[in-house]
Amino acid sequence: MAHGKNQRLRYKRRRNGETDYRRRMRMLRGGMVRAVVRVSNTQTICQLVDYQSGGDDILVSIDGKTLVDKFGWPIDASRKSVPASYLTGFAMGKAAMAAGHDEAILDIGLAAATSGNRVFAALKGMIDAGLEMPHGEDALPEDDRINGSHIDESIANAVESTKKAIEGAKA
């Protein structure tokens, strides 16, 4: 903590570990909308966000609760697993395409950029939905993890049925 008259106090969101302002400014200078992915303790949240001087404008938002309520994801299944993250990204990508947005950049915030993690599963869902996003193929998770076959056969079936429900829905 900064003390004394010659010390400069950092911004509160930086002190609390919530925002990396340098990374945020690099993304905002590009002028593209951001595909924000956050993994909480209970679910994955995907949002399409546009910068406005008065505050960010959320264009599309899909979370794990939407998967259960609207698309038929099993209520007892995890909403933050790799398959659930993929489907959340897929649903957000379809909704973004329906709203007229066809490209974005990924904003993972302060999350670790480990290849194959849940954030990149959501990215793969957005790409499969048709969004144009810059990415490296080596960061995306493998297909058997996305399909849920590493968890259980019932999850693999739920992934297929939920994906069909997302494709059939008019977001």
C-alpha positions in Angstrom: 0.0 0.0 0.0 1.3 3.5 -0.9 2.1 5.7 2.1 3.6 9.2 2.3 3.3 12.3 0.1 5.5 11.0 -2.7 3.6 7.7 -3.1 1.0 7.4 -5.8 -2.0 5.2 -5.1 -2.9 2.8 -7.9 -6.5 2.6 -9.2 -8.9 0.6 -7.0 -9.7 -2.0 -9.6 -6.0 -2.6 -10.2 -5.3 -2.9 -6.5 -8.1 -5.4 -6.1 -6.8 -7.5 -9.0 -9.9 -6.9 -11.1 -8.6 -4.9 -14.2 -5.4 -4.9 -16.2 -5.7 -1.4 -17.7 -2.8 -1.8 -20.1 -4.4 -4.9 -21.7 -7.8 -3.2 -21.7 -6.5 -0.1 -23.5 -4.8 -2.3 -26.2 -8.1 -4.0 -26.9 -10.1 -0.7 -26.9 -7.7 0.9 -29.4 -8.6 -1.7 -32.0 -12.1 -0.5 -32.1 -13.7 -3.9 -32.4 -16.3 -5.3 -30.1 -15.1 -7.6 -27.3 -16.2 -11.1 -26.6 -15.9 -11.2 -22.8 -15.6 -14.6 -21.2 -15.7 -15.0 -17.4 -15.8 -18.3 -15.4 -17.3 -17.9 -12.0 -17.7 -20.4 -9.2 -21.0 -21.7 -10.7 -21.1 -20.9 -14.4 -19.5 -19.5 -17.5 -20.7 -16.1 -18.7 -20.1 -14.9 -22.3 -20.9 -11.3 -23.4 -20.5 -9.2 -26.5 -19.4 -5.8 -25.2 -18.9 -2.5 -27.1 -17.0 0.4 -25.6 -18.9 3.6 -25.0 -17.4 6.7 -23.4 -20.1 6.6 -20.7 -19.5 2.9 -20.0 -19.4 -0.4 -21.8 -22.5 -1.4 -23.7 -23.5 -5.1 -23.4 -24.9 -6.2 -26.8 -25.4 -9.9 -26.1 -25.2 -11.9 -22.9 -25.5 -15.7 -22.4 -24.7 -17.6 -19.2 -25.0 -21.1 -17.7 -28.5 -20.4 -16.4 -29.6 -19.5 -20.0 -28.3 -22.9 -21.1 -30.5 -24.6 -18.5 -33.6 -22.5 -18.9 -33.7 -21.9 -22.7 -31.7 -24.7 -24.4 -32.3 -27.7 -22.2 -28.9 -28.3 -20.6 -29.4 -30.8 -17.7 -30.1 -29.0 -14.4 -27.8 -31.3 -12.5 -24.9 -30.9 -14.9 -22.1 -28.4 -14.3 -22.6 -25.0 -15.9 -18.9 -24.2 -15.9 -17.4 -27.4 -17.3 -15.6 -27.4 -20.7 -18.7 -28.7 -22.6 -20.9 -26.1 -20.9 -18.4 -23.3 -21.6 -18.3 -24.4 -25.3 -22.1 -24.4 -25.5 -22.3 -21.0 -23.8 -19.8 -19.6 -26.3 -21.7 -21.3 -29.2 -25.1 -19.8 -28.0 -23.5 -16.3 -27.6 -21.9 -16.6 -31.1 -25.3 -17.5 -32.7 -27.0 -14.6 -30.8 -24.2 -12.2 -31.9 -24.6 -13.3 -35.6 -28.4 -12.8 -35.3 -27.8 -9.3 -34.0 -25.6 -8.5 -36.9 -22.1 -8.8 -35.4 -19.7 -11.0 -37.3 -16.3 -10.3 -35.7 -14.9 -9.7 -32.2 -11.8 -10.0 -30.1 -11.5 -12.2 -27.1 -11.3 -10.6 -23.6 -10.4 -13.0 -20.9 -9.6 -10.4 -18.2 -7.1 -11.6 -15.6 -7.7 -15.3 -16.3 -4.7 -17.5 -17.0 -4.3 -18.2 -20.7 -3.7 -21.9 -20.4 -4.3 -23.8 -23.6 -7.4 -26.0 -23.6 -9.1 -24.3 -20.6 -12.7 -23.3 -20.3 -12.2 -19.8 -21.7 -10.8 -21.2 -24.9 -13.6 -23.8 -25.0 -16.0 -20.8 -25.1 -13.8 -19.3 -27.8 -14.2 -22.4 -29.9 -17.9 -22.3 -29.5 -18.0 -18.7 -30.8 -15.8 -19.7 -33.8 -18.0 -22.7 -34.6 -21.1 -20.4 -34.4 -19.5 -18.2 -37.2 -17.8 -15.3 -35.4 -14.5 -14.2 -36.9 -12.0 -14.0 -34.0 -8.2 -14.0 -34.1 -6.9 -17.1 -32.3 -4.3 -19.8 -32.4 -5.4 -23.4 -33.0 -3.1 -24.8 -30.4 -4.9 -23.0 -27.6 -8.3 -24.6 -28.3 -9.3 -27.7 -26.4 -9.6 -31.2 -28.1 -12.9 -32.3 -29.5 -13.4 -35.2 -27.0 -13.2 -32.7 -24.2 -15.6 -30.3 -25.9 -18.1 -33.1 -26.6 -18.0 -34.2 -22.9 -16.9 -37.8 -23.6 -14.2 -37.4 -21.0 -16.9 -36.8 -18.3 -19.8 -39.2 -19.1 -21.8 -40.5 -22.0 -24.9 -38.7 -20.8 -23.0 -35.4 -20.9 -22.0 -36.2 -24.5 -25.6 -36.8 -25.4 -26.7 -33.6 -23.6 -24.0 -31.6 -25.6 -25.5 -32.8 -28.9 -29.1 -32.1 -27.9 -28.3 -28.7 -26.5 -26.3 -27.7 -29.6 -29.3 -28.7 -31.8 -31.6 -26.6 -29.6 -29.2 -23.6 -29.9 -29.1 -24.0 -33.7 -32.9 -24.3 -33.9 -33.6 -21.3 -31.7 -34.0 -17.8 -33.0 -31.8 -15.8 -30.7 
